[in-house]
Amino acid sequence: MSRRFFSFCLTFAFLASGLSAASLDRAMKDVERLRGVTFAGPVKQRTIERSDLTRVLREQIAKTLPYSIDDYVRILRALQLVDPKTGDVAGEMLKLYQSQVLAFYDPHAHVYYAITELPDAVKGAGSADMLQEAIAVHELTHALQDQRFKAGEQEEKLRRDTDAEMAYHALVEGEASLIMTAWMLEKGGQTLDQAMKNPSTLAMFTDAAAADRMVDPSTPRYFLESLKFPYFNGMKLVVEGYRRGGWPMIDKMHAHPPRSTAELFNMDAYFARLGGAESPAPPPFDHTEDGALTVEHLGEFHWRFLAGDDLRGWVDDRVVITRAGSVTADTRWETPARATAFRDAYVAFLKGRGVDPRVTTDGARVRVAYDAKGLAK
């Protein structure tokens, strides 16, 4: 369930139209100065009409998914990530993106895509020139990550690991958001280091609740929450990294990115690992299984979404969705008590959706299996 480096107005309300060559060069220099890292080469820019955005987004999403968009919808339904009452799931996702996307950087084509018109959600929001440059700073940070930290290659390596890819995406979005924040603060006469000493200054940039007001309330909650996570949780992660060691710490985070969304929920554990605390690397995720539509590694973000934010102690999981229409989730937790808490919450959620699961508990391991209604073609 991979995702491209999109910039959304639900996070930062900025215009994203094409830049002149001089403006693009100026924005690149701003990114280099703020980040202390230089670009390895020029950045290609293309401009698309908002009327073409839905088609382009569908093409971009199809390129990043390890399966077809139709199969992606079947997977979302099987995992109960979208309400069974949702009709056109892909259409709802594209409608949200079309209404919110301001620009995006394609780390495989190495192209910054700007969009000519504002979405309705941000029309009339501030100076067009300043907003245009702000979003360019954000997107050009992605280009810098691609050139200097091989972000595109990293994304490709993780495209079959939903949890690890989401955690990595949070790092790159968090950094791009922090660079843009530093640029904005400068325009107001303040440095990033000064803002770091005043938590309330940065709070407005990490207020995920404020984003909900910019989205149609009928939007499937999974799309909204999975869209917000890399920006807001990623920003919190990178802010914490900057506080602990400035940009050299962010460099270290690129060399050793978070392995899972659990490390974003427990940042102390992540930074302890970066500091040398013993933490053996997890084995490579095995996504092969005979007869499977997909084998997913969902991680703490997804289990919290399904079974509640109170969940703690995720260790690992492997979820098999077969083409015949069944789901088997094999999960591990830190303690038997946390495994039991997960089991009870998850089973209650499934039964609330009309699903009658088969459950096996063995200490800190919970295995849940059920038939996914309507999955089989």
C-alpha positions as CSV (number, residue, x, y, z in Angstrom):
1,M,0.0,0.0,0.0
2,S,2.7,2.4,-1.1
3,R,2.2,6.1,-1.5
4,R,3.8,8.9,-3.5
5,F,5.4,12.1,-2.0
6,F,2.2,14.2,-2.3
7,S,1.7,17.7,-0.7
8,F,-1.8,18.2,0.7
9,C,-3.6,21.4,1.6
10,L,-5.1,19.7,4.6
11,T,-1.6,20.0,6.1
12,F,-0.3,23.2,4.8
13,A,-2.6,25.5,2.7
14,F,-0.3,26.5,-0.1
15,L,-0.7,27.2,-3.8
16,A,1.3,25.1,-6.1
17,S,1.6,26.5,-9.6
18,G,4.7,26.3,-11.8
19,L,7.7,28.4,-11.0
20,S,9.8,30.4,-13.3
21,A,13.4,29.3,-13.8
22,A,14.6,32.1,-11.5
23,S,12.1,31.3,-8.8
24,L,12.9,27.6,-8.9
25,D,16.6,28.4,-8.6
26,R,15.9,30.8,-5.7
27,A,13.8,28.1,-3.9
28,M,16.6,25.5,-4.4
29,K,19.1,27.9,-2.9
30,D,16.8,28.4,0.1
31,V,16.5,24.7,0.6
32,E,20.2,24.2,0.4
33,R,20.9,27.1,2.9
34,L,18.2,25.9,5.4
35,R,19.2,22.2,5.2
36,G,23.0,22.6,4.8
37,V,23.0,20.1,2.0
38,T,23.5,20.9,-1.7
39,F,21.6,19.5,-4.7
40,A,23.5,17.1,-6.8
41,G,21.9,18.4,-10.0
42,P,19.0,20.3,-11.5
43,V,15.3,19.4,-10.7
44,K,12.9,18.9,-13.5
45,Q,9.5,20.6,-13.2
46,R,6.3,19.9,-15.0
47,T,3.0,21.7,-14.7
48,I,-0.4,20.0,-15.0
49,E,-4.0,21.4,-15.1
50,R,-6.2,20.6,-12.1
51,S,-8.7,19.2,-14.6
52,D,-6.2,16.5,-15.5
53,L,-5.2,15.8,-11.9
54,T,-7.5,12.8,-11.3
55,R,-6.1,11.0,-14.3
56,V,-2.5,11.8,-13.3
57,L,-3.1,10.7,-9.7
58,R,-4.6,7.4,-10.8
59,E,-1.5,6.8,-12.9
60,Q,0.9,7.7,-10.1
61,I,-0.9,5.6,-7.6
62,A,-1.0,2.6,-10.0
63,K,2.8,2.9,-10.5
64,T,3.5,2.8,-6.7
65,L,1.1,0.0,-5.7
66,P,2.5,-3.6,-5.8
67,Y,-0.9,-4.7,-7.2
68,S,-3.8,-3.2,-9.3
69,I,-6.0,-0.4,-7.9
70,D,-8.9,-2.9,-8.1
71,D,-7.0,-5.3,-5.9
72,Y,-6.1,-2.5,-3.6
73,V,-9.8,-1.8,-3.0
74,R,-10.4,-5.5,-2.4
75,I,-7.6,-5.6,0.2
76,L,-9.0,-2.5,2.0
77,R,-12.4,-4.1,2.1
78,A,-11.1,-7.5,3.3
79,L,-9.1,-5.8,6.1
80,Q,-12.2,-3.7,7.1
81,L,-10.1,-0.6,6.7
82,V,-13.1,1.0,4.9
83,D,-16.7,0.7,6.0
84,P,-18.5,-2.0,4.0
85,K,-21.2,0.6,3.2
86,T,-18.6,2.6,1.2
87,G,-19.6,2.4,-2.5
88,D,-16.9,3.6,-4.9
89,V,-13.8,3.2,-2.7
90,A,-11.3,4.2,-5.4
91,G,-13.4,7.1,-6.4
92,E,-13.6,8.3,-2.8
93,M,-9.8,8.1,-2.5
94,L,-9.3,10.0,-5.7
95,K,-11.9,12.6,-4.8
96,L,-10.0,13.3,-1.6
97,Y,-6.7,13.6,-3.3
98,Q,-8.1,15.7,-6.2
99,S,-9.6,18.2,-3.6
100,Q,-6.4,18.3,-1.5
101,V,-3.3,17.7,-3.6
102,L,-1.3,20.9,-4.2
103,A,1.8,19.4,-5.8
104,F,3.9,16.2,-5.8
105,Y,7.4,15.0,-6.4
106,D,7.9,11.7,-8.3
107,P,11.1,10.2,-6.9
108,H,11.3,7.6,-9.7
109,A,10.9,10.0,-12.6
110,H,12.7,12.7,-10.5
111,V,10.1,15.3,-11.5
112,Y,8.4,18.0,-9.4
113,Y,4.8,18.3,-10.6
114,A,3.1,21.6,-10.0
115,I,-0.7,22.1,-10.4
116,T,-2.1,25.3,-12.0
117,E,-5.2,25.9,-9.9
118,L,-6.0,26.0,-6.2
119,P,-8.4,23.5,-4.8
120,D,-11.5,25.0,-3.4
121,A,-10.3,24.3,0.2
122,V,-7.6,27.0,0.0
123,K,-8.9,29.6,-2.4
124,G,-8.2,33.0,-1.0
125,A,-5.6,31.8,1.5
126,G,-2.9,34.4,1.6
127,S,-0.3,35.8,-0.9
128,A,-0.1,33.7,-4.0
129,D,3.6,34.4,-4.5
130,M,4.6,33.5,-1.0
131,L,2.4,30.4,-0.9
132,Q,3.8,29.3,-4.3
133,E,7.4,29.5,-3.0
134,A,6.6,27.8,0.3
135,I,5.2,24.7,-1.4
136,A,8.1,24.7,-3.8
137,V,10.5,24.6,-0.8
138,H,8.6,21.6,0.5
139,E,8.7,19.7,-2.8
140,L,12.3,20.6,-3.6
141,T,13.2,19.1,-0.2
142,H,11.9,15.9,-1.6
143,A,14.1,16.3,-4.6
144,L,17.0,16.9,-2.3
145,Q,16.2,13.7,-0.4
146,D,16.0,11.9,-3.6
147,Q,19.3,13.1,-4.9
148,R,21.3,12.9,-1.6
149,F,19.6,10.2,0.4
150,K,18.2,8.0,-2.4
151,A,14.6,8.4,-1.3
152,G,13.3,7.0,-4.5
153,E,15.3,3.8,-4.2
154,Q,14.3,3.4,-0.5
155,E,10.7,3.8,-1.4
156,E,11.0,1.2,-4.1
157,K,12.7,-1.3,-1.6
158,L,9.8,-0.9,0.8
159,R,6.8,-1.0,-1.6
160,R,5.8,-4.5,-0.4
161,D,6.2,-3.6,3.3
162,T,3.2,-1.3,4.2
163,D,4.4,-0.6,7.7
164,A,8.1,0.1,7.0
165,E,7.1,2.2,3.9
166,M,4.7,4.3,6.0
167,A,7.4,4.9,8.6
168,Y,9.9,6.0,6.0
169,H,7.4,8.2,4.3
170,A,6.8,9.9,7.7
171,L,10.5,10.7,7.9
172,V,10.7,12.3,4.4
173,E,7.4,14.2,4.8
174,G,8.4,15.4,8.3
175,E,11.7,16.7,7.1
176,A,10.1,18.5,4.1
177,S,7.5,20.0,6.4
178,L,10.2,21.2,8.9
179,I,12.3,22.8,6.1
180,M,9.2,24.6,4.9
181,T,8.4,25.7,8.4
182,A,11.9,27.1,8.8
183,W,11.4,29.0,5.5
184,M,8.1,30.5,6.8
185,L,9.5,31.4,10.1
186,E,12.3,33.3,8.4
187,K,9.7,35.3,6.5
188,G,8.3,36.3,9.9
189,G,11.7,37.3,11.3
190,Q,12.3,34.2,13.4
191,T,14.8,31.3,13.1
192,L,14.0,27.6,13.5
193,D,16.3,27.4,16.5
194,Q,14.4,30.2,18.2
195,A,11.1,28.5,17.5
196,M,12.5,25.2,19.0
197,K,12.7,27.0,22.3
198,N,9.0,27.8,22.2
199,P,6.8,24.7,21.8
200,S,3.7,26.7,21.1
201,T,5.3,28.2,17.9
202,L,5.6,24.8,16.3
203,A,2.3,23.4,17.8
204,M,0.3,24.9,14.9
205,F,2.2,22.8,12.4
206,T,1.6,19.5,14.3
207,D,-2.1,20.0,15.1
208,A,-3.6,17.0,13.2
209,A,-7.2,17.8,14.5
210,A,-7.2,21.1,12.6
211,A,-6.7,19.2,9.3
212,D,-10.1,17.4,9.7
213,R,-12.0,20.6,9.2
214,M,-10.5,20.9,5.6
215,V,-11.9,17.6,4.5
216,D,-15.4,16.5,3.5
217,P,-16.8,14.7,6.5
218,S,-18.1,11.9,4.3
219,T,-14.5,10.9,3.3
220,P,-13.6,7.4,4.5
221,R,-11.7,7.8,7.7
222,Y,-8.9,5.5,6.7
223,F,-7.9,7.7,3.8
224,L,-7.8,10.8,6.0
225,E,-5.9,9.2,8.8
226,S,-3.3,7.4,6.6
227,L,-2.9,10.7,4.8
228,K,-2.3,12.7,7.9
229,F,0.1,10.3,9.7
230,P,3.2,10.9,7.6
231,Y,2.8,14.7,7.8
232,F,1.9,15.2,11.4
233,N,3.6,12.2,13.1
234,G,6.5,12.7,10.7
235,M,6.9,16.3,11.7
236,K,6.9,15.4,15.4
237,L,9.6,12.8,14.7
238,V,11.8,15.2,12.8
239,V,11.3,18.0,15.3
240,E,12.4,15.7,18.1
241,G,15.4,14.6,16.0
242,Y,16.4,18.3,15.4
243,R,16.1,19.1,19.1
244,R,18.4,16.2,19.9
245,G,21.1,16.9,17.3
246,G,20.2,19.4,14.6
247,W,20.5,18.6,11.0
248,P,23.4,16.1,11.6
249,M,20.8,14.0,13.5
250,I,18.4,14.2,10.6
251,D,21.3,12.9,8.4
252,K,21.7,10.0,10.8
253,M,17.9,9.3,10.6
254,H,18.2,9.0,6.8
255,A,21.0,6.5,7.3
256,H,18.9,4.6,9.9
257,P,15.3,5.4,9.1
258,P,12.4,4.2,11.4
259,R,11.7,0.5,10.7
260,S,8.1,0.7,11.7
261,T,5.3,3.0,12.6
262,A,5.7,1.7,16.2
263,E,9.0,3.7,16.3
264,L,7.0,6.9,15.6
265,F,4.6,6.1,18.4
266,N,7.6,5.4,20.7
267,M,10.2,7.9,19.6
268,D,12.4,7.3,22.6
269,A,12.9,3.7,21.5
270,Y,13.8,4.9,18.0
271,F,16.4,7.4,19.2
272,A,17.8,4.9,21.6
273,R,18.4,2.6,18.7
274,L,20.1,5.5,16.8
275,G,22.2,6.1,19.9
276,G,23.5,2.5,19.8
277,A,21.1,0.7,22.1
278,E,20.9,-3.0,21.2
279,S,18.1,-3.6,18.7
280,P,18.5,-6.5,16.3
281,A,17.2,-5.8,12.8
282,P,13.9,-7.6,12.0
283,P,14.1,-10.4,9.5
284,P,13.2,-9.4,5.9
285,F,9.5,-9.5,5.5
286,D,8.3,-12.5,3.5
287,H,5.4,-11.4,1.2
288,T,5.1,-14.7,-0.7
289,E,2.3,-17.2,-0.1
290,D,0.7,-19.7,-2.5
291,G,-2.9,-18.6,-3.3
292,A,-2.5,-15.2,-1.7
293,L,-3.9,-12.0,-3.2
294,T,-1.4,-10.2,-0.9
295,V,0.7,-10.7,2.2
296,E,0.7,-7.5,4.3
297,H,2.8,-6.1,7.1
298,L,0.4,-3.7,8.7
299,G,2.2,-2.4,11.8
300,E,1.1,-0.4,14.8
301,F,-0.6,2.4,12.8
302,H,-3.1,0.0,11.2
303,W,-3.8,-2.0,14.3
304,R,-4.5,1.2,16.2
305,F,-6.8,2.3,13.5
306,L,-8.7,-0.9,13.5
307,A,-8.7,-1.8,17.2
308,G,-8.2,1.6,19.0
309,D,-5.5,4.1,19.9
310,D,-5.0,2.5,23.4
311,L,-3.1,-0.4,21.9
312,R,0.5,-0.7,22.9
313,G,3.3,-3.2,22.5
314,W,3.1,-4.3,18.8
315,V,6.1,-6.4,17.8
316,D,5.3,-7.9,14.4
317,D,2.6,-9.2,12.2
318,R,2.0,-11.0,8.9
319,V,-1.5,-10.8,7.3
320,V,-2.4,-13.1,4.4
321,I,-5.4,-12.3,2.2
322,T,-6.3,-15.1,-0.2
323,R,-7.9,-14.8,-3.6
324,A,-10.5,-17.3,-2.3
325,G,-11.7,-14.7,0.2
326,S,-10.1,-15.3,3.6
327,V,-7.9,-13.3,5.9
328,T,-5.4,-14.6,8.5
329,A,-3.6,-12.2,10.8
330,D,-0.7,-13.6,12.8
331,T,0.5,-10.9,15.3
332,R,3.1,-10.7,18.1
333,W,3.0,-8.4,21.1
334,E,5.5,-7.4,23.8
335,T,3.6,-9.3,26.6
336,P,0.7,-11.7,26.9
337,A,-1.3,-9.0,28.6
338,R,-0.9,-6.7,25.6
339,A,-1.6,-9.5,23.3
340,T,-4.9,-10.2,25.2
341,A,-5.8,-6.5,25.0
342,F,-5.3,-6.5,21.3
343,R,-7.2,-9.7,20.8
344,D,-10.2,-8.4,22.8
345,A,-10.3,-5.0,21.0
346,Y,-9.8,-6.4,17.5
347,V,-12.4,-9.2,17.9
348,A,-14.9,-6.6,19.2
349,F,-14.2,-4.5,16.2
350,L,-14.7,-7.4,13.7
351,K,-17.9,-8.5,15.4
352,G,-19.1,-4.9,15.2
353,R,-18.6,-5.2,11.4
354,G,-20.6,-8.5,11.3
355,V,-17.4,-10.7,11.0
356,D,-17.2,-13.8,13.1
357,P,-13.4,-14.5,13.6
358,R,-11.6,-17.6,14.6
359,V,-9.0,-16.7,17.3
360,T,-6.0,-18.5,18.7
361,T,-3.9,-17.0,21.5
362,D,-0.5,-18.4,22.5
363,G,1.2,-16.2,25.1
364,A,2.2,-12.9,23.3
365,R,1.0,-14.3,19.9
366,V,-2.5,-13.8,18.6
367,R,-3.8,-15.4,15.4
368,V,-7.1,-14.2,13.9
369,A,-8.8,-15.7,10.8
370,Y,-12.0,-14.9,9.1
371,D,-13.8,-15.0,5.8
372,A,-13.8,-11.6,4.0
373,K,-17.3,-11.1,2.7
374,G,-17.5,-10.1,-0.9
375,L,-13.8,-10.4,-1.6
376,A,-13.8,-13.3,-4.0
377,K,-14.6,-12.3,-7.6
